[in-house]
Amino acid sequence: QGRVEGKVALVTGAAMGLGAATARALAAEGAAVLLTDLDPAVETVALEISAEGGRAAFVLHDVTVEAEWAAAVAAATAHFGGIDILVNNAGVSGGMGELMTQSLEDWRRIMAVNLDGVFLGMRHCGPVMAAGGGGSVINLSSILGKVGLAGAAAYCASKGGVLLLTKAAALEWAPLGIRVNSVHPGFIETPMVANAIAASENGNEMRDGLVAAHPLGRFGVPGEIAGAVVFLASDAASFMTGAEMVVDGGYLAR
Ligand code: NAD
């Protein structure tokens, strides 16, 4: 018996990185998973899960577009009959943007994906989850939703927004049986982090500095975040709502 046996999960940003790892982990624990992403590579991840005996389907989906949320929810309902678990994972780092030069356009794009996307996900999946008797929402924030990082103000603001959006939703939806929690990863080996380091002028130095900020002396791997998400999705976390799960190799401990 898997830890989320018989549940239906919708995971955004599931083409790669943390979203793909989370979709795989939920499927391995018995959930039927609708993977969504605007990157067509999401199809390959869904096919791989199916080939390994999991239940998976996918839709192409931009989390910033409200009409596409209606389509994603309809797909989850059509394929699997409802939604019990929502993982709002899609996000962008936006690269490094100094406050004095960052364009309003860049700022808005980061907010649109990282914060509007989470709002829209809850807004559209909430009614289906409530109708099914409740469920679990997991929102991907970051260590940078709890502390700042110079050069990443927009990202920090968006992830801090996710932290309190999560807490307010947890209070509003507790009577509906929907738990809402946030996950705060440290730096994890994903395309997002690899691309940010590759784009930097002094990538090796940047990488060494970031690794050193984690007392465990390394970046995390996607499975270490997926494990936390599966836990929050499962009945093992039945008394957790409005909580901040930090999975950061000790980054925030000092
Ligand atoms: P990633 O860039 O490796 O993958 C993100 C996925 O989201 C991609 O498949 C991308 O196509 C998709 N995506 C981007 N914009 C989208 C949109 N508008 N609609 C639908 N899909 C979209 O990123 P990751 O490292 O796997 O990060 C996943 C989440 O975890 C993000 O919210 C990120 O901010 C957060 N996070 C990551 C780290 C880290 O170190 N990797 C740390 C803390 C928090």
Residues whose N, C-alpha, C, O or C-beta is under 5 A from the ligand:
A	BS01	NAD	G13 A14 A15 M16 G17 L18 G19 D37 L38 D39 H61 D62 V63 T64 N89 A90 G91 V92 V113 L140 S141 S142 I143 P185 G186 F187 I188 T190 P191 M192 V193
